[in-house]
């Protein structure tokens, strides 16, 4: 039986392997599929599976519908007030017949809803989206990612040497990241700043920072995370450590937000340079998954050299998992990082191994509200 040898060689019990091969053959049989879609006890399962398969096939079109809505500012227009087809056509410059196609597609995706008198308004999903600047920024940014995914097999084979995302994330595979010019850091720093608030909220719900007096935010970007924590904890001071060009952007942003007296930004290479001292809590927010294991070990070991035993380390980033979390990390983020040229989503277990190897122990996952956005792991210098 095809595939049985593979099942047996994987350490799977022979009977389990044979049953799975039988199941796979049955589900792939067109006659069984037709029967299952009509039989009352299996009809709902067959229909759900068919819907999932279609969503896999049509997913790219769904994302382009979303992009068109944002590009035409449809959601923002409907946020102001419900509008008629004629009004939206005048606003967007799209012919009514063509625009109706987009509106019907957006309605099917639960972004908008049709109301009386041929008027359209926001649906709950569209209302949630239009107020989330981080997701809006990522949708626009995805044009680069789609360019790199034009030939996914070539990407997997390593045949796309200069991808759009490698260029965008200037520090990727760069042997001298501290020497990067500020102009090459602008775009990605801005994107991180836009998407950081929703992550900050999850982290602060998972961990109480009020017990600390000085936070060291390693790879803290423009300081959006540090600023959110500082605002919620008036007695807390923060130090951001990032590339010199990024640290300069952080100083400018913090000065505008009137937090410069409580948050400072220091430039350097967190793989090699000594880190600022004196912190009683250290954070790595969406940093480690951007790097390969060798670099992660170098970063963590450099960090461990600069903090005393007992100092807590908080790691927040998307991790490999099951369900919706797995779809985001293993089916989306893994390919994104492949196009970027470095990094990988990791399981809690793999991250714990890297922490232990670097001198951090007692690692445990904290409970978060939306694990699809980020997981949070707390460890301690030992």
Buried (B, 14 or more C-beta within 10 A) or exposed (E): EEEEEEBBEEEEEEEEBBEBBEEEEEEEEEEBBEEBBEEEEBEEEBEEBEEEEEEEEEEEEBBEBBBBBBEBEBBEBBBEEBBBBEBBBEBBEBEEEEBBEBBEBBBEBEBBBBEEEEBBBBBEBBBEBBEBEBBBBBBBBBEBBBEBBEEEEEBEEEEBEEBBBBBBBBBBEBEEBBEBEEEBBBBBBBBBBBBBBBBBBBBBBBBEBEEBEBBBBBBBBBBBBBBBBBBBBEEBBBBBBBBBBBBBBBBEBBEEEEBBEBBBBBBBBBBEBEBBEEBBBBBBBBBBBBBBBEBBBBBBBBBBEBBEEEBBBBBBBBBBBEEEBBEBBBEBBBBBBBBBBBBBBBBBEBBBBBBBEBBBEBBEBBEBEEBBBBBBBBBBBE
